[in-house]
Amino acid sequence: MKKIAYIFLIFFSLIGLQNCEDTYAPSLDYVTFEVDQPLVTVLKNGSTTIDVHVYSTKVMSSDRTFNIVVSGDTTLDPASYSVPSTVTIPANSNDGMIEVTFSDNNLGEDIELLALDLDLAGDSAFNGSSFNVEIQKKCPLSGINDLVGSYSVTTDPNGYENSFTTTADGSSSLVVDGLAQDFIVGFWGETVVSGGTFTMNVDLETGALTIPRQYIYTTNYGGDLYDYEIAGSGTWGNCGSKPTLTIKYDIYYPGDADGLAKTYKSYLSVGYLGGTFTID
């Protein structure tokens, strides 16, 4: 990263040193943040500190101190970060550094932005670009068993969700029992006579949930039996007091490309099934 910044500064310096037989061009005095850093994660109830460099094209015989300003583009809560008010490039150097600390104070699970600007406060140097870094709270699980248990409905856009249970199936899958029962009975008007369980894949690193298309249950309607399948996706969360599952899915006739919720979305609030569920 430091090498990239030096190349960047050398490029701008060369602009002021173009060849001209009869004209003298002084070297450019340019001060800038390093290039933006990739996503920074903060663990639940933890903190993370990063080094942020400020470079100059000129090396001076005395210290140079510049003000640091938090840009209005910042979306991060002020309680969740600590930024020094100034940065100093030491004498006989062109590299200054500050430490920026991020803490789990009012951090949500969405990605937030911290943007910093330099205020050269009357210095004649050319001011470079802002420094931007994205921050996200990460709340890891100790294993698949953290998601095993009984779940209750937290949010339900269509009003047809119900509680269900999960059991572990190896280290990266859950067997779900009871999801989508109220929909098929209350909305579709059929009685479940067998089945009711399916397998959901869990990515413990990314937080992703995947329901590959598969059989879920057999129903009875007017004496006739009908098989149904389920497919969907979602995410797990662990940043609150209890783990949650946010699932979006649909119920299908075998062979059909569109599910029941999508096909009959005019009768529902949204064209899919699911919601957010919290472990009891």
N, C-alpha and C positions, 0 to 999 in steps of 0.2 A: 504493500500500500504506500509506503514511504517512497519507494522508487517511482511509482506512478506520479506522485505529487511532484517529485523533483523534475521529471520529464515535462510535466505540465508547466512548471515555473520556468524551465529553461526555454521552452517554446515561446513564452511571452517575453522573456528577456531578449531573445533573438530578434523579435519584432523591432526593438529599439536599437539593434546593432546591424541593420541592413547596410550593405556596402554602398558607399557613395564617395566618389573621388574627392570632392571639395567640401563635404558636409560632415560634421562631427555629431554623432547621435549618442547621448548619454545612456547608460544602462537603465533599464526600467526598475523602479522600486515598487514591488508588488507583494502584497500580503494576503494570504488566503487560508481558509480551512483545508484540511485534507479532503479527499473524495468521500462521499457518503458511505456509511457502514451498512452492512446487511442487517437483517432483522435481529434484534436483541430480545432474548426471552428472560423473563423474571419468574422464578419459581414461587408458588403459593407460599405466603408468609416469609419470603426471602428477599434478597437484594442482589443486584448485579452492577459492577463498576466497569466502565470502559475508558480507555485513553483516547483523547481527541487531540490531534496535532494541528498547529498553525505554522505555516511556512512563509518565509520571505525570500525574495530573490537577492537581497543585499545582506551582507554580513557587516554589522556595525560594531564599533569599539565599545559601545555602552549598551545596557539593557534597553529594550523597547517594550513598553506595556500598553496593551490595547483592551478596551472594554468589550465585554461579551453581552449580547442582548438576546433574550428569548423572543423569537419571531412570533408575530401574530398568527402564523400558519400552524403553530403548535396546537394539537388537540389533547395532549396529555395533561392530566390533572396536576397542578403545581405541587400537590402534596406527595406525588410519586416520583419526583426527581430533584436532584441537587446539582446546581451548576455554579461554578465560581463566577464572580463578577468580572474578573480580568484574566488575561493570559500574558505571560512575559516570555519574550524571546531573549535569551541571555546574550550578553556581549560575546562577540566572536563566534556566533552561531546563527543559523537561520531556521532553527527548529524550536518552537515552544510547545508545551503540552499542558493540558488540564485533565483532571479526572471528573467524569460525570457518573453519578450514581443513581440507579433506578431502584425503587423499593415498592413492595406490594402494599401501597397505601392508596385506596380508591381505584385500584386497577381492575378493569373488567377483562373479559375474554376477547374483546375485539382488539384489532391492531390499532395502536395510537401513534401519533407523530410528535417528535421533538425537533424543532428547527431553531438553529442558532445563527446569529449574524455577528459580524465584527463592527464595532464602532471605533474608528481610528482616531477620533477626538482631536482633530486638527493636524494629525500627521499627514505629510504630503504623499504618502504611499498610495498606490492604487488599491482599492478595496476589492477583494475577490468574492467568490460565491458563498452562499449560505451552506451550513452543514445540516444534513437531515438524517435522522435515524428513526426507524420504526421499532416500537416496543410492543410485546405481547406477553400477557400473563400465561404461564404454563402450570397446570395442576396435574401432575402425573399420577397414575395409579400404581399401586404396588403389584398389581396382577389382575387377572381376569376375575378373581373371586371378589374384588371390590364392587363389581357390577352384578353380583348374584344376590337375588332376593325378590321381594314383592314390590311392585311399582304402582303408584296411584297417579291419576291424571292431574297435571298441573295446568296445561293449556290445551284447548280442544276446539279448533275453529268450526268444526261441523256439528259438535255435540253428540257424536256417536262413539266416542272412545270409552274404554273401560280399563280397570286394573288388570294386571297380568303378573306372572312370575317368570324368573329366569334361573337357569342352572348352567353350570360350566360344562362345555364340551371341548375338552382339551385346554390349551393355553391361549387360544385366540378366537374362540367361538362361544356363543350362548345359545342354548335351547330356550325359545320363548314359548310360553304356554298361556293362551287366553286372549292374545291381542286380536282385535277385529271381530270379536264375538257380538258385541252390541250392534255393530253396523249391519251385519248379515241378518240379525234377528229383527232389530228395531227399524232399520231403513229398508232392507231388502225383503223382509217378511218370511224368511226361511229358518228352519230349525236345524242346528248342528247336531248330527247324529254320530259322527266319528271324526277323528283327527283333532286339529286344534293347536298342534305344535309345529314349529319350524326352526331352522337354524339361521342365526345372524352372525356374520363375521365381524370381529372387532379388531381394529388397528390400535394397539396400545400406545403407539408413538404419535400418530397424527390425529387421533380422536375420531377417525371415520368409522361409520357403521355401514355394512352392506348386507342387504337381504337378496341373495341370488333368487331368481324366479324358481319356485318350487311349490309342491302341493301343500295346502294348509288344512283343508277340511272338506267333508262331505255333508251336504244338507238334504233335508226332506222338504219338498213342496208339493202338496196335493198327492202324496203317495209316490212321487217320482224322486229319484236320488240325483244330486248334481255335485260334481267335483269342482273345487275352486283352487286357484293358485295365488300366491302372494309374491310381490317383488317391491323393493324399495331401498332407501338409503337414509343416512342420518349422521348424527354426531353424538358422542358422549361428552359430558362435562363433569368436572370435579372441583370447580372453583367456589362452589357454595358450601353450605353446611352438610349437604348430602349429594351423592352422585345423581346425575340426571341423564336421561336418554331423550334425544329429540329425533323423532322418526317421521319420515314421509313415505307413504306406501300406497299401493292400490291392490284391489282384489280382482282376479281375472278368471274368465272361463278359459279352460285349456285351449290353446291355439289362437286366442284373440290377441290382437296387438294392443288394444286399448282396454283399460280396466273399467270397473263399474263406476268409480268416482269420476273419472275423466269423461266417460260416456254420458253420465247423467249429472254433470256438474251444474246444470241449470236448477237442479233441486237441492243443491248444497251451497254452502258459503264459499268453499274453494273446491277446485277440481282434483283434489287428492285427499287421502285419509291420513290420520296421524296427529301428532301434537308433541307436547313435552311431558315426560313422565318422571317422577321423583321417587327414589327408593324409600321405602317406609323405614 
